[in-house]
Amino acid sequence: MLSAPEQTRSLAAICRDAGVSVRTIQRVFRKDTGTSFELWRRQVRLTKAVELLVQGRSIKEIAFSVGYRQPSAFVEIFRRTLACPPRHGPHG
């Protein structure tokens, strides 16, 4: 995830490939990180998105680069999480 935030495989698919149950991974992940896998994945994606915003990339390019199929979905998650639209960046 850290090296490829555009990765959209479900947790179930990742667990299947690793030969472990989703429930086990969810429990261990929360114990080790203090958060759910999905919240962690969203934070990884948004962190990468902020890096790309600073580089001057377009919203559409950023959305696809961090795993969103629709720029509007990316904008909504960004706005809900960071309390501002991505065009203004996280500080304003």
N, CA, C and O atoms as CSV, one atom per row, in Angstrom:
chain,resi,resn,atom,element,x,y,z
A,1,MET,N,N,0.811,-1.192,0.000
A,1,MET,CA,C,0.000,0.000,0.000
A,1,MET,C,C,0.857,1.259,0.000
A,1,MET,O,O,0.555,2.212,-0.719
A,2,LEU,N,N,1.893,1.273,0.777
A,2,LEU,CA,C,2.705,2.479,0.850
A,2,LEU,C,C,3.390,2.793,-0.476
A,2,LEU,O,O,3.514,3.960,-0.848
A,3,SER,N,N,3.826,1.781,-1.174
A,3,SER,CA,C,4.512,2.010,-2.446
A,3,SER,C,C,3.537,2.071,-3.625
A,3,SER,O,O,3.909,2.526,-4.706
A,4,ALA,N,N,2.305,1.624,-3.431
A,4,ALA,CA,C,1.316,1.634,-4.515
A,4,ALA,C,C,-0.061,1.987,-3.959
A,4,ALA,O,O,-0.930,1.119,-3.871
A,5,PRO,N,N,-0.276,3.274,-3.576
A,5,PRO,CA,C,-1.563,3.645,-2.973
A,5,PRO,C,C,-2.752,3.510,-3.924
A,5,PRO,O,O,-3.903,3.535,-3.489
A,6,GLU,N,N,-2.477,3.370,-5.207
A,6,GLU,CA,C,-3.568,3.178,-6.169
A,6,GLU,C,C,-4.140,1.765,-6.112
A,6,GLU,O,O,-5.157,1.477,-6.744
A,7,GLN,N,N,-3.494,0.897,-5.364
A,7,GLN,CA,C,-3.935,-0.488,-5.192
A,7,GLN,C,C,-5.371,-0.506,-4.676
A,7,GLN,O,O,-5.664,0.099,-3.645
A,8,THR,N,N,-6.264,-1.190,-5.377
A,8,THR,CA,C,-7.669,-1.215,-4.984
A,8,THR,C,C,-8.159,-2.602,-4.586
A,8,THR,O,O,-9.356,-2.805,-4.383
A,9,ARG,N,N,-7.242,-3.554,-4.473
A,9,ARG,CA,C,-7.670,-4.896,-4.070
A,9,ARG,C,C,-8.333,-4.843,-2.707
A,9,ARG,O,O,-7.902,-4.111,-1.816
A,10,SER,N,N,-9.368,-5.614,-2.564
A,10,SER,CA,C,-10.088,-5.648,-1.292
A,10,SER,C,C,-9.247,-6.345,-0.230
A,10,SER,O,O,-8.322,-7.096,-0.539
A,11,LEU,N,N,-9.586,-6.083,1.013
A,11,LEU,CA,C,-8.900,-6.761,2.113
A,11,LEU,C,C,-9.112,-8.266,1.996
A,11,LEU,O,O,-8.204,-9.043,2.289
A,12,ALA,N,N,-10.285,-8.676,1.576
A,12,ALA,CA,C,-10.560,-10.112,1.409
A,12,ALA,C,C,-9.614,-10.735,0.392
A,12,ALA,O,O,-9.112,-11.836,0.618
A,13,ALA,N,N,-9.360,-10.057,-0.718
A,13,ALA,CA,C,-8.443,-10.580,-1.741
A,13,ALA,C,C,-7.011,-10.635,-1.215
A,13,ALA,O,O,-6.289,-11.597,-1.474
A,14,ILE,N,N,-6.610,-9.621,-0.488
A,14,ILE,CA,C,-5.260,-9.609,0.090
A,14,ILE,C,C,-5.103,-10.763,1.072
A,14,ILE,O,O,-4.086,-11.456,1.067
A,15,CYS,N,N,-6.109,-10.967,1.912
A,15,CYS,CA,C,-6.065,-12.053,2.900
A,15,CYS,C,C,-6.063,-13.416,2.227
A,15,CYS,O,O,-5.344,-14.322,2.647
A,16,ARG,N,N,-6.863,-13.557,1.192
A,16,ARG,CA,C,-6.920,-14.827,0.457
A,16,ARG,C,C,-5.526,-15.165,-0.087
A,16,ARG,O,O,-5.068,-16.300,0.040
A,17,ASP,N,N,-4.861,-14.187,-0.687
A,17,ASP,CA,C,-3.511,-14.414,-1.223
A,17,ASP,C,C,-2.500,-14.754,-0.131
A,17,ASP,O,O,-1.555,-15.509,-0.358
A,18,ALA,N,N,-2.711,-14.188,1.052
A,18,ALA,CA,C,-1.795,-14.436,2.167
A,18,ALA,C,C,-2.149,-15.704,2.941
A,18,ALA,O,O,-1.376,-16.157,3.786
A,19,GLY,N,N,-3.322,-16.276,2.648
A,19,GLY,CA,C,-3.737,-17.498,3.324
A,19,GLY,C,C,-4.174,-17.271,4.762
A,19,GLY,O,O,-3.944,-18.121,5.623
A,20,VAL,N,N,-4.793,-16.149,5.026
A,20,VAL,CA,C,-5.248,-15.826,6.377
A,20,VAL,C,C,-6.661,-15.249,6.295
A,20,VAL,O,O,-7.047,-14.701,5.263
A,21,SER,N,N,-7.422,-15.365,7.359
A,21,SER,CA,C,-8.798,-14.869,7.345
A,21,SER,C,C,-8.837,-13.348,7.507
A,21,SER,O,O,-7.956,-12.742,8.117
A,22,VAL,N,N,-9.873,-12.765,6.948
A,22,VAL,CA,C,-10.069,-11.318,7.065
A,22,VAL,C,C,-10.200,-10.938,8.534
A,22,VAL,O,O,-9.612,-9.955,8.985
A,23,ARG,N,N,-10.951,-11.700,9.254
A,23,ARG,CA,C,-11.171,-11.415,10.682
A,23,ARG,C,C,-9.855,-11.389,11.457
A,23,ARG,O,O,-9.648,-10.517,12.301
A,24,THR,N,N,-8.978,-12.331,11.175
A,24,THR,CA,C,-7.677,-12.372,11.850
A,24,THR,C,C,-6.864,-11.126,11.514
A,24,THR,O,O,-6.299,-10.490,12.404
A,25,ILE,N,N,-6.807,-10.784,10.245
A,25,ILE,CA,C,-6.035,-9.602,9.829
A,25,ILE,C,C,-6.640,-8.341,10.433
A,25,ILE,O,O,-5.904,-7.470,10.897
A,26,GLN,N,N,-7.953,-8.228,10.435
A,26,GLN,CA,C,-8.583,-7.048,11.030
A,26,GLN,C,C,-8.217,-6.917,12.502
A,26,GLN,O,O,-7.901,-5.824,12.971
A,27,ARG,N,N,-8.258,-8.011,13.218
A,27,ARG,CA,C,-7.935,-7.992,14.646
A,27,ARG,C,C,-6.473,-7.622,14.873
A,27,ARG,O,O,-6.170,-6.759,15.697
A,28,VAL,N,N,-5.571,-8.271,14.149
A,28,VAL,CA,C,-4.138,-8.018,14.310
A,28,VAL,C,C,-3.782,-6.600,13.845
A,28,VAL,O,O,-2.991,-5.914,14.491
A,29,PHE,N,N,-4.354,-6.174,12.747
A,29,PHE,CA,C,-4.057,-4.839,12.218
A,29,PHE,C,C,-4.471,-3.776,13.225
A,29,PHE,O,O,-3.705,-2.855,13.508
A,30,ARG,N,N,-5.675,-3.900,13.764
A,30,ARG,CA,C,-6.150,-2.928,14.752
A,30,ARG,C,C,-5.275,-2.944,16.005
A,30,ARG,O,O,-4.961,-1.894,16.565
A,31,LYS,N,N,-4.887,-4.134,16.435
A,31,LYS,CA,C,-4.025,-4.247,17.621
A,31,LYS,C,C,-2.674,-3.584,17.378
A,31,LYS,O,O,-2.165,-2.877,18.247
A,32,ASP,N,N,-2.097,-3.805,16.211
A,32,ASP,CA,C,-0.757,-3.283,15.905
A,32,ASP,C,C,-0.734,-1.808,15.524
A,32,ASP,O,O,0.252,-1.121,15.789
A,33,THR,N,N,-1.806,-1.307,14.904
A,33,THR,CA,C,-1.794,0.076,14.414
A,33,THR,C,C,-2.748,0.997,15.162
A,33,THR,O,O,-2.604,2.218,15.111
A,34,GLY,N,N,-3.727,0.414,15.859
A,34,GLY,CA,C,-4.711,1.222,16.559
A,34,GLY,C,C,-5.827,1.734,15.666
A,34,GLY,O,O,-6.626,2.569,16.090
A,35,THR,N,N,-5.892,1.245,14.437
A,35,THR,CA,C,-6.924,1.681,13.497
A,35,THR,C,C,-7.318,0.525,12.592
A,35,THR,O,O,-6.655,-0.512,12.566
A,36,SER,N,N,-8.393,0.712,11.856
A,36,SER,CA,C,-8.821,-0.319,10.910
A,36,SER,C,C,-7.981,-0.239,9.640
A,36,SER,O,O,-7.370,0.790,9.353
A,37,PHE,N,N,-7.956,-1.325,8.890
A,37,PHE,CA,C,-7.212,-1.348,7.633
A,37,PHE,C,C,-7.751,-0.302,6.668
A,37,PHE,O,O,-6.977,0.411,6.030
A,38,GLU,N,N,-9.083,-0.206,6.555
A,38,GLU,CA,C,-9.677,0.732,5.605
A,38,GLU,C,C,-9.364,2.180,5.957
A,38,GLU,O,O,-9.073,2.979,5.067
A,39,LEU,N,N,-9.417,2.528,7.230
A,39,LEU,CA,C,-9.063,3.888,7.630
A,39,LEU,C,C,-7.583,4.151,7.360
A,39,LEU,O,O,-7.217,5.221,6.873
A,40,TRP,N,N,-6.745,3.186,7.674
A,40,TRP,CA,C,-5.308,3.324,7.406
A,40,TRP,C,C,-5.061,3.504,5.909
A,40,TRP,O,O,-4.272,4.362,5.511
A,41,ARG,N,N,-5.727,2.703,5.081
A,41,ARG,CA,C,-5.547,2.815,3.632
A,41,ARG,C,C,-5.987,4.197,3.144
A,41,ARG,O,O,-5.320,4.789,2.295
A,42,ARG,N,N,-7.090,4.713,3.664
A,42,ARG,CA,C,-7.547,6.045,3.281
A,42,ARG,C,C,-6.511,7.098,3.672
A,42,ARG,O,O,-6.245,8.022,2.903
A,43,GLN,N,N,-5.929,6.963,4.858
A,43,GLN,CA,C,-4.912,7.916,5.304
A,43,GLN,C,C,-3.662,7.853,4.432
A,43,GLN,O,O,-3.070,8.889,4.127
A,44,VAL,N,N,-3.255,6.656,4.027
A,44,VAL,CA,C,-2.119,6.505,3.121
A,44,VAL,C,C,-2.417,7.219,1.801
A,44,VAL,O,O,-1.576,7.957,1.287
A,45,ARG,N,N,-3.592,7.001,1.268
A,45,ARG,CA,C,-3.973,7.625,-0.002
A,45,ARG,C,C,-4.010,9.150,0.108
A,45,ARG,O,O,-3.528,9.851,-0.781
A,46,LEU,N,N,-4.580,9.658,1.194
A,46,LEU,CA,C,-4.662,11.107,1.345
A,46,LEU,C,C,-3.286,11.734,1.573
A,46,LEU,O,O,-3.030,12.846,1.112
A,47,THR,N,N,-2.419,11.041,2.266
A,47,THR,CA,C,-1.051,11.541,2.454
A,47,THR,C,C,-0.354,11.663,1.104
A,47,THR,O,O,0.291,12.673,0.826
A,48,LYS,N,N,-0.482,10.643,0.270
A,48,LYS,CA,C,0.100,10.684,-1.072
A,48,LYS,C,C,-0.555,11.787,-1.895
A,48,LYS,O,O,0.124,12.474,-2.658
A,49,ALA,N,N,-1.860,11.964,-1.750
A,49,ALA,CA,C,-2.579,13.009,-2.493
A,49,ALA,C,C,-2.044,14.392,-2.137
A,49,ALA,O,O,-1.867,15.234,-3.018
A,50,VAL,N,N,-1.790,14.627,-0.872
A,50,VAL,CA,C,-1.239,15.923,-0.449
A,50,VAL,C,C,0.136,16.131,-1.077
A,50,VAL,O,O,0.444,17.229,-1.541
A,51,GLU,N,N,0.960,15.094,-1.097
A,51,GLU,CA,C,2.271,15.197,-1.754
A,51,GLU,C,C,2.116,15.599,-3.218
A,51,GLU,O,O,2.848,16.456,-3.712
A,52,LEU,N,N,1.162,14.979,-3.908
A,52,LEU,CA,C,0.938,15.274,-5.325
A,52,LEU,C,C,0.354,16.674,-5.532
A,52,LEU,O,O,0.673,17.340,-6.517
A,53,LEU,N,N,-0.493,17.119,-4.612
A,53,LEU,CA,C,-1.022,18.483,-4.685
A,53,LEU,C,C,0.107,19.502,-4.592
A,53,LEU,O,O,0.142,20.477,-5.342
A,54,VAL,N,N,1.026,19.266,-3.666
A,54,VAL,CA,C,2.167,20.160,-3.487
A,54,VAL,C,C,3.010,20.220,-4.758
A,54,VAL,O,O,3.612,21.249,-5.065
A,55,GLN,N,N,3.049,19.119,-5.488
A,55,GLN,CA,C,3.801,19.065,-6.746
A,55,GLN,C,C,3.054,19.744,-7.896
A,55,GLN,O,O,3.600,19.889,-8.990
A,56,GLY,N,N,1.810,20.159,-7.651
A,56,GLY,CA,C,1.038,20.851,-8.672
A,56,GLY,C,C,0.261,19.953,-9.618
A,56,GLY,O,O,-0.181,20.405,-10.675
A,57,ARG,N,N,0.088,18.701,-9.259
A,57,ARG,CA,C,-0.668,17.775,-10.113
A,57,ARG,C,C,-2.145,18.127,-10.127
A,57,ARG,O,O,-2.647,18.756,-9.196
A,58,SER,N,N,-2.837,17.724,-11.175
A,58,SER,CA,C,-4.273,17.997,-11.291
A,58,SER,C,C,-5.067,17.064,-10.373
A,58,SER,O,O,-4.610,15.977,-10.017
A,59,ILE,N,N,-6.257,17.514,-10.005
A,59,ILE,CA,C,-7.138,16.711,-9.148
A,59,ILE,C,C,-7.444,15.372,-9.811
A,59,ILE,O,O,-7.422,14.333,-9.150
A,60,LYS,N,N,-7.725,15.388,-11.097
A,60,LYS,CA,C,-8.033,14.151,-11.818
A,60,LYS,C,C,-6.847,13.186,-11.761
A,60,LYS,O,O,-7.025,12.003,-11.467
A,61,GLU,N,N,-5.657,13.677,-12.037
A,61,GLU,CA,C,-4.464,12.835,-12.001
A,61,GLU,C,C,-4.223,12.276,-10.601
A,61,GLU,O,O,-3.887,11.103,-10.440
A,62,ILE,N,N,-4.396,13.119,-9.603
A,62,ILE,CA,C,-4.198,12.680,-8.217
A,62,ILE,C,C,-5.208,11.601,-7.850
A,62,ILE,O,O,-4.847,10.580,-7.265
A,63,ALA,N,N,-6.468,11.825,-8.191
A,63,ALA,CA,C,-7.516,10.854,-7.857
A,63,ALA,C,C,-7.172,9.475,-8.401
A,63,ALA,O,O,-7.260,8.479,-7.682
A,64,PHE,N,N,-6.783,9.416,-9.663
A,64,PHE,CA,C,-6.436,8.126,-10.264
A,64,PHE,C,C,-5.149,7.559,-9.665
A,64,PHE,O,O,-5.019,6.344,-9.509
A,65,SER,N,N,-4.206,8.426,-9.332
A,65,SER,CA,C,-2.920,7.980,-8.781
A,65,SER,C,C,-3.040,7.358,-7.406
A,65,SER,O,O,-2.206,6.543,-7.011
A,66,VAL,N,N,-4.085,7.742,-6.671
A,66,VAL,CA,C,-4.246,7.196,-5.323
A,66,VAL,C,C,-5.413,6.213,-5.212
A,66,VAL,O,O,-5.858,5.888,-4.111
A,67,GLY,N,N,-5.905,5.742,-6.365
A,67,GLY,CA,C,-6.843,4.629,-6.346
A,67,GLY,C,C,-8.319,4.938,-6.439
A,67,GLY,O,O,-9.144,4.048,-6.231
A,68,TYR,N,N,-8.680,6.180,-6.747
A,68,TYR,CA,C,-10.094,6.500,-6.918
A,68,TYR,C,C,-10.460,6.419,-8.389
A,68,TYR,O,O,-9.697,6.869,-9.244
A,69,ARG,N,N,-11.616,5.852,-8.691
A,69,ARG,CA,C,-12.067,5.736,-10.081
A,69,ARG,C,C,-12.711,7.026,-10.572
A,69,ARG,O,O,-12.738,7.301,-11.771
A,70,GLN,N,N,-13.220,7.802,-9.647
A,70,GLN,CA,C,-13.880,9.057,-9.984
A,70,GLN,C,C,-13.253,10.202,-9.192
A,70,GLN,O,O,-13.165,10.119,-7.967
A,71,PRO,N,N,-12.820,11.258,-9.858
A,71,PRO,CA,C,-12.272,12.407,-9.133
A,71,PRO,C,C,-13.247,12.969,-8.095
A,71,PRO,O,O,-12.823,13.442,-7.040
A,72,SER,N,N,-14.549,12.921,-8.387
A,72,SER,CA,C,-15.537,13.450,-7.439
A,72,SER,C,C,-15.529,12.668,-6.121
A,72,SER,O,O,-15.714,13.255,-5.055
A,73,ALA,N,N,-15.320,11.364,-6.186
A,73,ALA,CA,C,-15.240,10.548,-4.961
A,73,ALA,C,C,-14.003,10.934,-4.151
A,73,ALA,O,O,-14.057,11.035,-2.925
A,74,PHE,N,N,-12.902,11.146,-4.845
A,74,PHE,CA,C,-11.669,11.585,-4.176
A,74,PHE,C,C,-11.886,12.933,-3.499
A,74,PHE,O,O,-11.517,13.112,-2.338
A,75,VAL,N,N,-12.484,13.883,-4.219
A,75,VAL,CA,C,-12.716,15.226,-3.669
A,75,VAL,C,C,-13.582,15.142,-2.419
A,75,VAL,O,O,-13.312,15.823,-1.430
A,76,GLU,N,N,-14.615,14.316,-2.457
A,76,GLU,CA,C,-15.512,14.178,-1.307
A,76,GLU,C,C,-14.787,13.604,-0.092
A,76,GLU,O,O,-14.933,14.126,1.014
A,77,ILE,N,N,-14.013,12.546,-0.279
A,77,ILE,CA,C,-13.254,11.961,0.841
A,77,ILE,C,C,-12.242,12.963,1.374
A,77,ILE,O,O,-12.090,13.105,2.587
A,78,PHE,N,N,-11.547,13.660,0.479
A,78,PHE,CA,C,-10.565,14.664,0.889
A,78,PHE,C,C,-11.250,15.732,1.734
A,78,PHE,O,O,-10.773,16.082,2.813
A,79,ARG,N,N,-12.372,16.246,1.235
A,79,ARG,CA,C,-13.102,17.314,1.927
A,79,ARG,C,C,-13.608,16.847,3.295
A,79,ARG,O,O,-13.479,17.564,4.287
A,80,ARG,N,N,-14.181,15.645,3.340
A,80,ARG,CA,C,-14.700,15.125,4.620
A,80,ARG,C,C,-13.591,14.885,5.632
A,80,ARG,O,O,-13.773,15.124,6.826
A,81,THR,N,N,-12.452,14.417,5.163
A,81,THR,CA,C,-11.357,14.065,6.070
A,81,THR,C,C,-10.535,15.276,6.497
A,81,THR,O,O,-10.179,15.407,7.668
A,82,LEU,N,N,-10.233,16.162,5.550
A,82,LEU,CA,C,-9.332,17.278,5.839
A,82,LEU,C,C,-10.052,18.624,5.957
A,82,LEU,O,O,-9.410,19.653,6.166
A,83,ALA,N,N,-11.374,18.622,5.824
A,83,ALA,CA,C,-12.211,19.805,6.023
A,83,ALA,C,C,-11.944,20.943,5.039
A,83,ALA,O,O,-12.190,22.109,5.349
A,84,CYS,N,N,-11.447,20.604,3.863
A,84,CYS,CA,C,-11.273,21.593,2.797
A,84,CYS,C,C,-11.174,20.847,1.475
A,84,CYS,O,O,-10.795,19.676,1.451
A,85,PRO,N,N,-11.511,21.510,0.382
A,85,PRO,CA,C,-11.377,20.846,-0.917
A,85,PRO,C,C,-9.898,20.719,-1.296
A,85,PRO,O,O,-9.082,21.517,-0.835
A,86,PRO,N,N,-9.545,19.760,-2.104
A,86,PRO,CA,C,-8.132,19.565,-2.443
A,86,PRO,C,C,-7.494,20.731,-3.175
A,86,PRO,O,O,-6.277,20.898,-3.096
A,87,ARG,N,N,-8.244,21.520,-3.863
A,87,ARG,CA,C,-7.618,22.646,-4.569
A,87,ARG,C,C,-7.022,23.655,-3.625
A,87,ARG,O,O,-6.139,24.420,-4.014
A,88,HIS,N,N,-7.492,23.675,-2.374
A,88,HIS,CA,C,-6.947,24.590,-1.375
A,88,HIS,C,C,-5.849,23.956,-0.533
A,88,HIS,O,O,-5.167,24.639,0.231
A,89,GLY,N,N,-5.685,22.647,-0.678
A,89,GLY,CA,C,-4.683,21.950,0.119
A,89,GLY,C,C,-5.134,21.811,1.559
A,89,GLY,O,O,-6.173,22.353,1.938
A,90,PRO,N,N,-4.379,21.103,2.355
A,90,PRO,CA,C,-4.790,20.811,3.728
A,90,PRO,C,C,-4.669,21.996,4.673
A,90,PRO,O,O,-5.195,21.951,5.785
A,91,HIS,N,N,-3.985,23.059,4.254
A,91,HIS,CA,C,-3.796,24.187,5.157
A,91,HIS,C,C,-4.512,25.434,4.691
A,91,HIS,O,O,-4.341,26.503,5.277
A,92,GLY,N,N,-5.315,25.314,3.645
A,92,GLY,CA,C,-6.035,26.391,3.358
A,92,GLY,C,C,-6.444,27.211,2.350
A,92,GLY,O,O,-7.175,28.172,2.594
